[in-house]
Amino acid sequence: MHGFLIILVTASSEQEGATIGRALVEEGLAACTNIIPRIRSVYRWKQKIWDEAETLLIIKSREELFERIRDRIKELHSYEVPEITAVGLAKGDPAYLQWIEEVTYKGD
């Protein structure tokens, strides 16, 4: 089995998050994307403090697909610099990890 990732992405709206999440799953880049609407983000951008509603995506995939996922998110995202961060998955249920392996892109 390969290394696995949890990728976190914020989006401007639930619709934008759904568009990104669906594309990643349909294209085999992610096994699953959870879309959590109505989070609140406070951040600094262009010398200003922002306090806005966003949507959080939690994407499950494999390490080797990260660059393709990042590039695809950037194509679909409305932000100039979208949050795209990844955390390596140290452990997981073997059956769940096998499922991620089976349903994500292999490069045929």
N, C-alpha and C positions, 0 to 999 in steps of 0.2 A: 504494500500500500504506500501511497505517496503522502507527503506532508499536507496538512489541512489548515485552512485559514478561516477566521471570522473577520469579515471586512465590514467596516462601519462607514456609512455615507449619510450625510444630511442632504435633504432636498427642500426646495422652496414650498412644496405643497404635497398633499397626499397623491394627487394625480401625477405629478412629476415622479414621485417615488414609485408609483405603480408602473409607470411607463418604463422606467429604468429596470425595476425588478423583474417585470415580465420579459423584457428583452433579454436579460442575462440568463433567465431560466430557459426561455424558448431557444436560445442560441447555444445551450449546453455549457455556458460559462459558469453557471451557479446551479447547485442542486436545489437551493431554496433561498428565498428572500422574504424576511419578515419586514412588514411595513408598519411602523409605529407612528401614528399621526399625532399632531399637536404636542410636540415637545417644545420647550422654551430654551432658546440659545442666547447667551450673552457673550459677545465677542468684540474684539477690536478689529476694524477694517478701515483702511485709508484714513487714519488719524481720528476716527470717530468710534464711540462705543455704541453698539447696536444691541437691542433686546427684542428678539423677534420669534414668532412661531415658525417652527420647521417640522419636517417629517424625518424620522430616523429609519434607515434601512440597515438591517443586519443580514449579511450575505454569507452563505456557507459554500465554500468551494475548496479547490486544491491550490497549493502554493504555485505550481507551475503555470497556472492560468492567470496569476495576478496582473501581469502587464497587459494582457488582452482585456481583462475586466476593467482595469484602470482606463485604458484607451477608449473602451466602449462607453463607460460612464461619462467621460469627458465629451464624447460626441453627442450624447443625449442630454447633458446637464445644462441648466441655464446660468449657473454661477461662473464667474471668471476664473475662480480658483476653488473648485469643490473640495470638500473634505472627503478624502479617500484614504483611510487608514486600515491597516491589517494587523491582526494579532494571531500568532501561531497557536494552533489548538494542541495543547500538551496531552490531553487524554479525551477519550470519548467512547461511547458504547461501540464495540466492534461492528455490530450489525448496522448501526447508523453510519459509521465511517465507510463501510463497504457500500452502502447505498449511495453516498456522495461520490465515491469512486465510479460506481456503475453508471450514474446518470449524467456525469459531466464529460465534456468534450475530450476525445482521445487523439485527435489529429488524423484519423483514418489514413 
